[in-house]
C-alpha cells in the first residue's frame, strides 16, 4: 500500500508509521472526552501501540487524517475487506477527530473518502461499524452517514456496550 492512501481537496489520509506514534498520541489526548465513555479514559502511548498492533493483526488500514495545512486532525482505522471472514464485508474500526478540528466536516468527508476507496473492490457489499450505546453524538454521526443499527446492545470483552451498524452498498 502506498504512503498516501487517499488525497482529496483539503484532506489527505495516509498510512501511519512508527514515527507518527507521538502525533497519534496527541490526537488520542485530544479525544479523551470519547475515551472517557469506555474503560480507559486517559490516552497512553501503550493504548496507541496496542491499537496499531490490533489493526495490523486484523488487516486494517490505520491512517492519519491530515487537513489542508498538513496538521494531523484525526485518525481512521478500517478493514477494507474480509471482516470476520466475510469477503464482501468491510469494517470501520475507529474514527477519532481531535477536539479542535471537530464540526468542520472532516469526519463526514473521511467516511465518504474511505467508503469510495472501499467501493473500488467490487466484491464489497456491506460496510459495518460499531458504536458505544452511551455515545449519542457518534450514533447520530453514523446514522447521518447512512449506517443503520442492526443489533441489540452487545457487551464487549473490554466492558463497553455497543450497537453494531451496517451500510449496504448499492452496486
C-alpha positions as CSV (number, residue, x, y, z in Angstrom):
1,X,0.0,0.0,0.0
2,X,1.3,3.5,-0.8
3,X,2.1,6.0,1.8
4,X,-0.8,8.3,0.8
5,X,-3.9,6.2,0.8
6,X,-6.4,8.9,-0.2
7,X,-5.9,12.5,-1.2
8,X,-8.7,14.9,-1.8
9,X,-9.0,18.7,-1.9
10,X,-8.4,19.8,1.7
11,X,-7.8,16.3,3.2
12,X,-5.2,13.6,3.0
13,X,-5.3,10.1,4.5
14,X,-2.1,8.3,4.8
15,X,-0.9,5.2,6.5
16,X,0.9,6.0,9.7
17,X,4.4,4.8,10.6
18,X,6.1,4.1,13.9
19,X,7.5,7.7,13.6
20,X,3.9,9.0,13.9
21,X,3.2,7.4,17.3
22,X,3.7,10.6,19.3
23,X,1.5,12.6,17.0
24,X,-1.2,9.9,17.2
25,X,-1.0,10.1,21.0
26,X,-1.7,13.8,20.7
27,X,-4.9,13.0,18.8
28,X,-5.9,10.4,21.4
29,X,-5.3,13.0,24.2
30,X,-7.5,15.5,22.3
31,X,-10.2,12.8,22.2
32,X,-10.3,11.9,25.9
33,X,-14.0,13.0,26.0
34,X,-14.6,10.0,23.8
35,X,-12.2,7.7,25.7
36,X,-14.0,8.7,29.0
37,X,-17.0,6.7,27.7
38,X,-15.1,3.5,27.9
39,X,-12.8,1.6,30.3
40,X,-9.6,3.6,29.6
41,X,-10.4,7.3,30.0
42,X,-6.8,8.6,29.6
43,X,-4.8,8.3,26.5
44,X,-1.4,6.5,26.8
45,X,1.4,5.5,24.4
46,X,0.6,1.9,25.2
47,X,-3.0,2.4,24.1
48,X,-1.8,3.8,20.7
49,X,0.7,1.0,20.3
50,X,-2.0,-1.6,21.1
51,X,-4.5,-0.1,18.6
52,X,-1.8,-0.1,15.9
53,X,-1.0,-3.7,16.6
54,X,-4.6,-4.8,16.6
55,X,-5.2,-3.0,13.3
56,X,-2.1,-4.8,11.8
57,X,-3.3,-8.2,13.0
58,X,-6.8,-7.6,11.6
59,X,-5.6,-6.5,8.2
60,X,-6.6,-2.9,8.9
61,X,-5.5,0.4,7.4
62,X,-4.6,2.7,10.3
63,X,-4.4,6.2,8.8
64,X,-3.7,9.7,9.8
65,X,-6.2,12.3,8.7
66,X,-4.4,15.5,7.7
67,X,-6.1,18.8,6.9
68,X,-5.1,21.2,4.1
69,X,-2.4,22.7,6.3
70,X,-0.8,19.3,6.9
71,X,-2.0,19.1,10.5
72,X,-2.9,15.7,11.9
73,X,-6.6,16.3,12.6
74,X,-7.6,12.7,13.4
75,X,-7.1,9.1,12.8
76,X,-9.2,6.5,11.0
77,X,-8.8,2.7,11.1
78,X,-10.7,0.4,8.7
79,X,-10.6,-3.1,7.4
80,X,-11.1,-2.8,3.6
81,X,-12.4,-6.4,3.1
82,X,-12.8,-9.8,4.8
83,X,-14.2,-8.6,8.1
84,X,-15.0,-11.5,10.3
85,X,-14.2,-13.8,7.5
86,X,-16.7,-12.3,5.1
87,X,-15.1,-11.5,1.8
88,X,-17.7,-8.9,0.9
89,X,-17.6,-7.0,4.2
90,X,-15.5,-4.0,5.2
91,X,-15.4,-2.5,8.7
92,X,-14.8,0.9,10.2
93,X,-12.8,0.2,13.4
94,X,-12.2,3.7,14.5
95,X,-12.6,7.3,13.6
96,X,-11.4,10.0,16.0
97,X,-11.2,13.7,15.2
98,X,-9.2,15.8,17.6
99,X,-11.5,18.2,19.5
100,X,-10.1,21.4,17.9
101,X,-10.9,20.0,14.4
102,X,-14.4,18.8,15.1
103,X,-17.6,20.3,13.5
104,X,-15.6,21.2,10.3
105,X,-16.9,18.3,8.2
106,X,-13.7,16.3,8.5
107,X,-15.4,13.2,9.9
108,X,-18.1,13.1,7.3
109,X,-15.6,13.7,4.5
110,X,-13.3,11.0,5.9
111,X,-16.1,8.4,5.9
112,X,-17.0,9.4,2.3
113,X,-13.4,9.1,1.1
114,X,-12.9,5.8,2.8
115,X,-16.2,4.4,1.5
116,X,-15.2,5.4,-2.0
117,X,-11.9,3.6,-1.6
118,X,-13.6,0.5,-0.3
119,X,-16.1,0.5,-3.1
120,X,-13.3,0.1,-5.6
121,X,-13.4,-3.6,-4.6
122,X,-16.5,-4.8,-6.5
123,X,-16.8,-7.7,-4.1
124,X,-17.7,-5.5,-1.1
125,X,-21.4,-5.3,-0.5
126,X,-21.5,-4.1,3.1
127,X,-19.6,-1.8,5.4
128,X,-20.0,-2.4,9.1
129,X,-19.0,-0.5,12.2
130,X,-19.9,-0.4,15.9
131,X,-20.7,2.4,18.3
132,X,-20.9,2.6,22.1
133,X,-24.5,2.9,23.2
134,X,-23.5,5.7,25.6
135,X,-22.3,7.9,22.8
136,X,-25.3,9.6,21.2
137,X,-23.1,12.0,19.2
138,X,-21.4,9.1,17.4
139,X,-24.7,7.3,16.9
140,X,-26.1,10.4,15.2
141,X,-22.9,10.8,13.1
142,X,-23.1,7.2,11.8
143,X,-26.8,7.4,11.1
144,X,-26.3,10.7,9.2
145,X,-23.7,8.8,7.1
146,X,-26.3,6.2,6.2
147,X,-25.5,3.5,8.7
148,X,-28.3,1.6,10.5
149,X,-28.2,0.0,13.9
150,X,-28.6,-3.8,13.2
151,X,-28.2,-5.3,16.7
152,X,-29.4,-5.1,20.3
153,X,-26.8,-3.7,22.7
154,X,-23.9,-6.1,22.9
155,X,-21.5,-6.5,25.8
156,X,-17.8,-6.4,24.7
157,X,-14.7,-8.0,26.4
158,X,-13.5,-4.5,27.3
159,X,-16.7,-3.9,29.3
160,X,-18.2,-1.5,26.7
161,X,-21.6,-2.0,25.3
162,X,-22.1,-1.4,21.6
163,X,-24.6,-1.4,18.8
164,X,-23.5,-3.0,15.5
165,X,-24.0,-0.8,12.5
166,X,-24.3,-1.6,8.8
167,X,-24.5,0.1,5.5
168,X,-25.4,-1.9,2.4
169,X,-23.6,-0.8,-0.8
170,X,-25.6,-0.2,-3.9
171,X,-24.0,-1.7,-7.0
